[in-house]
Amino acid sequence: MDAAFVYKRRLDGESTQVTGVSARVTGKRVVIYDDMIRTGGSLINAARAYLEAGALAIDAVATHGLFPGDSLAKLRATGLFGHIVVSDSHCAAVALRDDFLQVESTSAILISHLVANR
């Protein structure tokens, strides 16, 4: 799997602008990784940039899914993403879990780390 990056510029506290894509994604499925999804604005901009660069499909993975207000509905309504996957590190993601939002448990990772460091 090749890595690709979007270059973005923060315009203010809540909005960003994508200025470029670092790799050829034509005809490929792209999985966007982000550390945190709040409103989803940056994620939507990145997905649009990849589609404009020729990507076939977009999924997203993030460590923390906060999803305040209607942000998950906004992400779904764009039609840009097949699925979004986040960890269970935030209670909002756990409550919103459905066929579009997959929530994975962090417990196995944490337990294995504790056992390994005894």
C-alpha positions as CSV (number, residue, x, y, z in Angstrom):
1,M,0.0,0.0,0.0
2,D,1.4,3.4,-1.0
3,A,1.1,6.4,1.2
4,A,-0.5,9.6,-0.1
5,F,-1.0,12.9,1.6
6,V,-3.2,15.9,1.1
7,Y,-1.5,19.2,1.8
8,K,-3.8,21.5,3.7
9,R,-3.7,25.0,5.0
10,R,-5.6,26.0,8.1
11,L,-7.7,29.1,7.3
12,D,-9.0,29.7,10.8
13,G,-9.9,27.7,13.9
14,E,-12.5,25.6,12.1
15,S,-11.8,25.5,8.4
16,T,-9.0,24.3,6.2
17,Q,-8.2,24.3,2.5
18,V,-6.6,21.4,0.6
19,T,-3.8,22.7,-1.6
20,G,-2.7,19.4,-3.2
21,V,-2.4,15.6,-3.2
22,S,1.0,14.0,-3.0
23,A,0.5,10.7,-4.9
24,R,-1.3,9.2,-7.9
25,V,-4.5,7.7,-6.7
26,T,-6.2,7.3,-10.1
27,G,-8.2,4.1,-10.0
28,K,-7.4,3.3,-6.4
29,R,-9.4,2.9,-3.2
30,V,-8.2,5.5,-0.7
31,V,-8.3,5.2,3.1
32,I,-7.9,8.5,4.8
33,Y,-6.4,8.3,8.3
34,D,-6.8,11.2,10.7
35,D,-6.2,11.4,14.5
36,M,-9.5,12.9,15.3
37,I,-12.8,13.6,13.5
38,R,-14.7,16.6,15.0
39,T,-17.0,18.3,12.4
40,G,-15.5,16.4,9.5
41,G,-14.7,19.5,7.4
42,S,-11.0,18.6,6.8
43,L,-12.0,15.0,6.1
44,I,-14.6,16.1,3.5
45,N,-12.1,18.4,1.8
46,A,-9.5,15.6,1.7
47,A,-12.0,13.2,0.2
48,R,-13.0,15.6,-2.5
49,A,-9.3,16.2,-3.4
50,Y,-8.7,12.5,-3.7
51,L,-11.8,12.0,-5.9
52,E,-10.8,14.9,-8.1
53,A,-7.4,13.2,-8.4
54,G,-9.1,10.1,-9.7
55,A,-9.7,7.9,-6.6
56,L,-12.4,5.3,-7.1
57,A,-13.7,5.2,-3.5
58,I,-12.9,6.7,-0.1
59,D,-13.1,5.3,3.4
60,A,-11.8,7.0,6.6
61,V,-10.1,5.7,9.8
62,A,-9.6,7.9,12.8
63,T,-8.4,7.2,16.4
64,H,-11.0,9.5,18.0
65,G,-14.5,10.2,16.7
66,L,-16.1,13.1,18.5
67,F,-18.9,13.9,16.1
68,P,-20.6,16.9,17.8
69,G,-24.1,17.9,16.7
70,D,-25.0,16.7,13.2
71,S,-21.4,16.2,12.0
72,L,-21.8,12.4,11.4
73,A,-25.0,13.0,9.4
74,K,-23.1,15.7,7.4
75,L,-20.3,13.2,6.6
76,R,-22.8,10.6,5.5
77,A,-24.9,13.0,3.4
78,T,-21.8,13.9,1.3
79,G,-21.8,10.5,-0.2
80,L,-18.1,10.7,-0.3
81,F,-17.3,7.8,2.1
82,G,-18.1,4.1,2.0
83,H,-17.4,3.7,5.8
84,I,-15.8,5.5,8.6
85,V,-14.0,3.5,11.3
86,V,-13.0,4.9,14.7
87,S,-11.9,3.6,18.1
88,D,-14.2,3.5,21.1
89,S,-12.1,6.2,22.8
90,H,-15.0,8.7,22.8
91,C,-18.6,7.9,24.0
92,A,-20.2,9.8,21.1
93,A,-18.8,7.4,18.6
94,V,-20.0,4.4,20.6
95,A,-23.5,5.9,20.8
96,L,-23.6,6.6,17.0
97,R,-22.3,3.3,15.8
98,D,-24.2,1.9,12.8
99,D,-23.6,0.4,9.3
100,F,-21.7,3.6,8.2
101,L,-19.8,4.2,11.4
102,Q,-17.8,1.2,12.6
103,V,-16.4,1.5,16.2
104,E,-13.6,-0.7,17.2
105,S,-12.7,-1.5,20.9
106,T,-9.3,-0.4,22.2
107,S,-9.5,-2.9,25.2
108,A,-7.4,-5.7,23.5
109,I,-4.6,-3.2,22.7
110,L,-4.6,-1.8,26.2
111,I,-4.8,-5.2,27.9
112,S,-2.0,-6.6,25.8
113,H,0.2,-3.6,26.7
114,L,-0.5,-4.0,30.4
115,V,0.3,-7.8,30.3
116,A,3.5,-7.2,28.3
117,N,4.7,-4.6,30.8
118,R,4.2,-6.6,34.0
